[in-house]
Amino acid sequence: MKVIGLSADTWIASAALVEDGKIIAAVAEERLNRQKKYKGFPSKSIDFCLKKANCSIKDIDYIVVGWNPGRHIRRYNHRFSNMPRWRAEHLYAIPNSLMQFFDDKEIEFIEQELQFKDAKCKIVYIDHHLAHSANAFFLSSFEEAAIVTVDGKGENETATYAVGKGTTIKKLGSTDFPHSLGLFYGTFTEFLGFRPDSDEWKVMALASYIKDENPYYEKVRKLIKVLPNGKIEMDVSYFNYYLHDQLHMFTDKLVEEFGEPRKKDSELKQKHYQIAHALQKVSEEVLTDCLNYIQGVTNLNKVVVNGGSFMNSVFNGKIINNTKFDDVFISSCPDDSGISIGAALYVCNKKSKNCKRYPQVHNYYGPEFSNDEIKKTLDVYNIKYEFIEDVEKFAAEKIAEGKLIGWFQGKLEFGQRALGNRSIVCDARVASMKDKVNSAVKYREAFRPFAPSILEEYREEYFDIDDNTFVPFMEKVYMIKKEKQKIIPAVTHVDGSGRLQTVNKEVSPKYYKLISEFNKITGVPIVLNTSFNLNGEPIVCSPKDAIRTFYSCGLNILILGNYVITKIGNTMD
């Protein structure tokens, strides 16, 4: 069974093709059309998936959308549906009119079939949070687990509880809009002068600069709580995000409580750091309460989590210590880009007897380019290059010399983090590298931290981490051991933490070898890793993207496959 999952009209549109439970291909539309956080229909992504699977749309058994329009069909009166303005509106108007004959208030899912002369297309629409749940559970190795999803908003739900077992997911409860932890965090992101649904990373980074309790904690704490039944409840009188005609996500009441909001690009003051710290602390407490609630209900010791709120890697690293769960799984794509994978996996598990579970060990599902294809691109642009056989050793030597490297290898990663195939890498031992990459390459705020990529067998030597804990998708933050912080200052955040990536030899052989060669030279099994893109742009996908980005920033060397390009003033030796 071949199933295409779609994330469309949500943050970061994408498509994924799954065959009997195995991901064959997946890519976010933004990587292909070069429009950051593109929300439209993922046409290019579908085309890539079909080509990768060597099939046509006629060979697809189901197309699954991770949004259920049936949730928006209600028993509205005739003014909305009896007289469609456009005949295609019958697709809505007739189901809406039929609602009067049913007692159920909501449509569980919708299934359509487009019948052509020589082909047919079956389309299934499932709940947004069900797709999040499927992404979380079916990509895990757990036979049974509790499931928690939290984000800004699905059709009406903003958080759900469920249990996954085998090939089934059973929903146990939910929180409904307008009560939303995701939009709660987004509101304060806007209040602090950043872009909601985009810059929450920045707020999370700011929060680390405050170590002690501050006067804003109680002010934030009183705005949100988790009820005994697991539902999140907010004092919505402080928020405007559910009123779409309002200029801001917050009301005047919130301004009265916290003072004037920060203007974009204005100076960050102590107050802003304190509000960010209070927001992060309260959000962590709410998520902890949610997780402890579902653990108490299910009595399970394993949990999978998904949704935009679990892009909060600082909290993710605390789940085991803060809750009664013994094990947690977070996929490479808990955000909306992963809805396509979750939707496809859900229907595949539901409809196919041949569907198998394939636990996620990597996120390399996107386009890849051979050395021949790379060479053709370089020749078209008349770029001087050198072919180097042992390119990993060469890269390690140049990193040890202080060079900033654009590293382009293999298949494009799926998810918001580059994991060694579309990465910028440099020396984590040199403190100034952090400022250099922020200012000369990423063009972003100086307070933003970078991630350490570490050979997985050294993780306990450098991080306060359990011996059975691996972090393959850069999804969790852990404290760096005090005696090691001075060795890798470029990836040590102000609070002594690092959002690490543990690198496995079998999963990422080329990236593993690069770091191994660097370790041979320096005695340090870690490099600084950040995504290969400029601020405000998607991660590079093709050699063309990489070349343009390379010549638009302060990178010293670009390595595409086995081809090495340097700028004027840099030499190969």
N, C-alpha and C positions, 0 to 999 in steps of 0.2 A: 504494500500500500504506500502510495506517494501522497504526501500532504504538504501543502504550502501554507504557512502561517503568515499573517500580516499584522503589522502594527501601523495603522494609518490614522491620521488626524489625532495623534497623541504625540507627546514629546519624543522626538527622534523616531521617525518612521523607519520601518525595516521589513525585510522578508526573510523567511527561512524555509528550506525544503527538508523534510524529514521522510525517511523511508523505513518503514517497519520499526520506528522508534529511534533510528540513528540519524543524527544531523549530517546531511550531505553538504549543505552550503547555507550560509547566512551572512547578511551584510546590511548595515544601516545605509539608508538612501543618501544621507549627508556625505558619506565617504565617496560616493560616485558622482553626485551632482555638485559637490563642493559648497553646499549651503548649510551652514552650521545649524544643528537642531531642526532640520527640515521636518515639517509635520504633514506634508501632503501625501499623495498616493505613491508608494514605492515602486514605480514602474521599472527603473533601472535595476533595482534589487531583485525583482522577480525575474527579469531577463537574465541576470547573472546566475541565479539559482537554477533556472532551466538549462542554461548552457553547461553549467557545472555538472548537472545530473544527466546531461546528454539526452534530454527529452523535450517534448513540447507541452503546451498547456493542456492538450488533449489527453496526455498521459497521466494527468493529475487526478487523483480520486476525490480529494476534497481541498477546498480553499477555506481557511478558517480565519476569521477576523476576531481579534481580541477586544471587541466592544459589541455589546448586545443592544441594538436599537429597540428591541422588544421592551426593554426597561423604560423606554420613553413613550411607548404606546399606552395610553390610558383611556378611560371611558369619557373622553372629551365629548362635548355636545356637537351637534351637526355643523355648527359654524366652522369647525376646524377640518371636517373630513367629508361631508356629504357632497360637496361640490369642488372636486379637485380642479385647480387652475391649469394643470398640466397632466395629460393622461398617464404619464409615468408615476404620478402621485397615487395611483391606484395601489401601488406597492405598499403605501402607508395607509391610504384612506380606507381600503376594504378591511384590512385587519383591525384597524381602529374602530370601525363601525361594528364589526363582529364581537367586539369586547362586551357589548351589552348582553350577550347570550351566555357569558361565562362568569362564574363566581370568583375565579382567581384574579387577583389584582395585578399580577405581573407575569410576563411571558418568560419562561425559564431560559429558552434559547430559540433561535430562529434558524431554519434550514431552508435554503432556496435551491432550485435547480433551473439552470438556463439550458434550454434544449435547442440545439441548432440542427441543421439538416444532417451533418455528418459528425457532430460532436455534442457533448453535454458538459456542463460545469456545475458541480455541487458546491454551494457556499454555505458555510455554517458561521453563525455569529454567537459567540459565547461571552459571558460576563468578563469584564476587564480583570477583576480580582481573581476570578477562576483561572484566567490565563497566567496571572502572577503566581498563583498557587501551583499550577502545573509546572511552570518554569522551576520553581523552588524544589518541588518534590521529585519530579521525574528525572531531573538532572542529578539528584543525589544518589548515594548508594544505599540509602535506608529502605528497608522493606516496609517499615511503619514509622511514622513520625508525626508530631504536631506541626501545624502550618500556621504561620502568622504573616499577613500581608498588611502593609501600611504605606499609604502614599497621599498625594493631594486629593484626588477624587477619581473614582470610576464613574459608572453611570449614576449611581447614587451613593455607593459605599465608599468609605475612605479607609476602612480597615476591616479585615475579616479573620476569623478563626476557623480552622478546619483540621481534619485528620486525613493523612494519606496512608493507604495500605494497598500494597500490590499495584494494581492498575486503576484504583479508584480514589477519588477525593470526596470526602463528605464534609460539607460546610456545617459549622456549629454555631456561628454567631457573627455579628458585624456591628460596625459603627457607621451611621449614615450622615451624609452631608446635612448641615454645614459644619458639623463637628469634625475637624480634620487636623491631625498632628502635622501632616505635610504642609498644609496651607498656613498653619500656625507658625511653623518655622519660616515659610516663605514670606509671611507678613513682616516678621522682624528683619528678614533679609532686606526687604524693601525699606523698612524704617531706618536701617543702618546705611542706606545709600547705595545698595547693590541691586542687581536684577534678580527678582524672584524667579524660581524655576530654572536658574542658571548659575547663580553665584553663591549658593548655599555652602559650597566648598570654602569660600573665603571667610564666611562667618565661623565655620568650624575651626579654621586655622586661627582666627582672631581669639577664639575662646581659650586657647591654650596659653595665652599670655597672662592670664589671671590665675593665681594659685589658690587664693583664699576666698571665703565667702564675701559677697559684696552687697551693697544696699539694694540692688535690683533683683536679687534672687527671689525674695518674698513677693515682689510685685509681679514677677513672671509666674511664679508658682501658683498664685491664686487664680490664674486665668484658665487653668486646665487641670483635669484629673481623670482617673480611671475609676469608674463605678464598680460596685461589687459584682455586677453581671458582666464585667469586661468591656463595657462600652466607654469610649472616650467622650468626655463632656467638657465643653468650653463655655466661657462667658462670652457669647457672641456679640455683646454690646460694644466690645472693643474692636470688632473686625467688620470690614466691608467687602471682603472678597466674594461673598455670595450675592452681592448686588452689582451687577455688571455695568451699571451706569455710573459707578463711582470712580473717582480719579485714583484713589489709593486703596490698598487692601486693608488699611487701618482707619479707625474713626477718630474723631476729635477727642473722644474719651481716652483713647490710648495715648494721644499726644499730651493730654493733661496729666496723665500718670507718669510718662517717661520723658517729657520735655519735647523740644522741637526735633523733628527727624533730621538726620544728617543728609546734606546735599551731596549728590554724586561728585566724586573726585575731591571733595573737601578734606581737610585734615582729620585724621583719626585721633580722637581724644580718649582719655582714660574711661570716660563714660561709655564709649562705644565698645571698648574691650570688655567692660563689665557686663553690659547688656548681652553681648555675644556669649560670654561665659555663663551667665544665668540661663540664657536660652538653651545652650547645649546641655547644661546640667539638668534642667527641668525635662527636656526632651528625652534624655537618657532615663530619667526616673519614670516617665510615662511608658516608654518602651519596655523597661524592666517590669513594670506592673502588668503590662499586657502579656508578656512572656510567662510570668509567674502565674497569671490567671489561667492560661491555657494548660500549663503544666499541672495545675491543681485539678482541672477538669478532666484531663486525659490520663494523668499519672504516667505519661511517657517520658523517657529520658533523652529522646532525640528530637530536635526541632529543626525545621527549615524555615527561612525567612526570605521575604521578597517585597518589592515595591520601593519607590524612590527613597523612603525614609531609611531604608537599609543600605543606601549608598553612604550612610554615615559611618565611615570606617573606624572612627574613634570609639563609638559605641559598640560596633561589631566585635572589637577585640575584648570587650568586657562581658559579653553575653554569658560565657561559662561561669565566670566568677560572680556575676550579679544575679544569676538565676539558679534554679534547681536542675537545669538540663546538664547532661554529661557531654553532649556532642551537638554541634550545630553545623549546618551546611548553608553556604551562600554562594550562588552561582556567579559567573563572571558578568552577568547582565541582569541584576535585580531591578533596574530602572525600566522605563517603558520600551526601550529598544528590545528588551528581552521578551516582550509580549508575543512577538511573532513565533519565537521558539516555544514558549509555553502553550500558545493556542494550538500549534501543530501537534505537539506532544499529547495534549489532552485528547484531541479527536482521534489521533492514531491509537492511543491506549483504549479508547472507548469503542472504536469501530473495527479494529483489526485483531484477529486471533493470532497473528504472527508477530505482533508488536513485542519488542524486547526492551529491557532497560539498559541504557548505556550511560553510566555515571560520567559526569563531565570531568575530564582531566586537563583539558586545554580549551582555548577559545579561538583557535586558528581555523576559522570557517570561511574566510573571505578570499578575494582575488590574490593570486600569486603570479610572479613573473620570472621566467627563465633567464639565464645569463644571455641567451641569444636575443630575447625580447628587450632586455636592458641595454645591450649593445646597440641595437637598432635605434632606440630612443636617443642614446648619447650621440650617435653618428648624425641623426637628423638635426640635432641642436649644435653640431660641430663642437662638442666638448672634449677637451683633452682628458684622457683617462689612462689608467694602468691596470692590467689584470694581475691580481695577486692570488696565488693558490691558497696559501695559508692565511686567509684574510682575518681570521679570529686572532691569531698571534700578532699580526700587524696592528689590528685595532687596539689590542691590549697594550702594546708598546706605546702607541700614540696617546692613549688615555693616561698612561703613567707619566708621559711627558707633559701633560697638562692640556691636551687638545680636546676640543668639543667635537664629538662624533655624531653624525646622522647615520643611524644603523637601520638598513632596509633589507629584510630577508624574508623568504618564505611567504606564507599566507597571512593576510591581514587579520588582525585580532577582531573579535566581536565583543563589544562592550565599550565602556568609556575609558578603559585603561590600556595603554600599550604594554605588552608583556615580553618585549625583546625581539619583536619582528618589525615594528614601526616605532622605534625608540630613539631618543637622544640620550647618549650615555657619556659620562665623564667621571673624573676621579673624586670619589667620596671622601678622600683623605684631606682634600684642600678646602678649607672653610670658604674661601672666596668664590668657589665654583657655584655655590648657591646664588649669590648676588649676580654673578656673571651670566648664568643661564636665565635668571629672572629678567635681567635688564637688557641683555644683548641678543637673546634668542626668543624667549617666550613673551617679552614685552609686557610683563605683569607686575603686580605689587611685590615689594621686597619681602613681605611677611609670609608669602606662600612657601610651604615646605616641598621637598622632593622626596621621592621614594628610594629606599635601598633595595637593590636586587642582590640576593645572597644565595650562594650555593647551599642547597637545602641541608646538607649534612653539617653545616656550621651554624645553623640557626640558634641552637641552644647556647653556643659559645658567645654570641653577640646580643641575644634578646632574652628577656624574661618570658619564656614561652615553654609550654609543656612538651615533653619528648614525643608525643603523638600528634602534635599540632603542626599542620602545614598551611601555608598561605599562598596558594598558587595564583590567585587572581588579584593580589594586592588589595584584598577586601577588608583587611583588619589592621588596626594599629596596635603595636605593642611597645613597651618600654625597652629602650636600649640599655644594656647594663652600664652602670656608671663608669666602670673602668674602660669601656670601649667607646664611650661617647667622644672622647678627645681624639680617637683614632679615625672616626668617620664623621667629622663635624658638619660636612656639607649635607648630610641626610639626617642629622639629629635636630629635631624640632626644638623650639624654645623650652618645652616641658620635658625634654629628654626622650621623646617618643619617635617612632618611625613607622610609616605605612609600608611594611615590607612586602616583598615578593620572594617566595622561596622557589628557586629554579631547579628543576629536575632534569637529569642528564638525558633520560629517554624521551621526555616530553618536548624539551627545547634544546636539542643537541648543539646547535651552533651558538646560541646565547650562553649555554652552559660552558662551552669551550672557551668563549671569549673571557668569561669571568675567571675560569680556571687558569688561563694564561696570565691574566692580570694578577691573580693570586701568586703564581710562580715568581712574578717579577717583584711584587710588593709585599707579599705575605698577608694581604688583606683580600678575603673572598667576596668582596662587595664592590659594586659600582653604583653610581647615581643613575637612576633611570627616570625619564619623563617622556611623555608622548611626543611624537615627532609631528609637531604642528606649531603654528604661530597662534598667539592669543586671538580668539574670535574666529578661528578657522578649524575645520574638522581635521582629524589625524590624516596624514597623507595615505593615499591608497596606491597610486601608480608611480612608476619612475618619474614621470612628468611632474607629478605633484611634489615629489621629493626634491627634484632639481630646482623647481621654482622656490620652494621653501628654503633650500640651502643657500641660494643666492639672494635671499631677502632678509637674512639674519646673520648673526655672528658665529655660526658654525665654522669650524676650521676644515673638517674633512667629511666627505660624504662617501659612504660605502654601500653600493647597490649590488647585492649578490657578491660576486668576486671582483667587481670593478670599483676602483678607488679614484675619487676626484678631489683635488685640492684647489684652493683659491690662490690667486696671485699673492706672492709673499710667503706662501707655505711650500715646503718641499717634501718629497716622499721620504727623504733620508735625513 
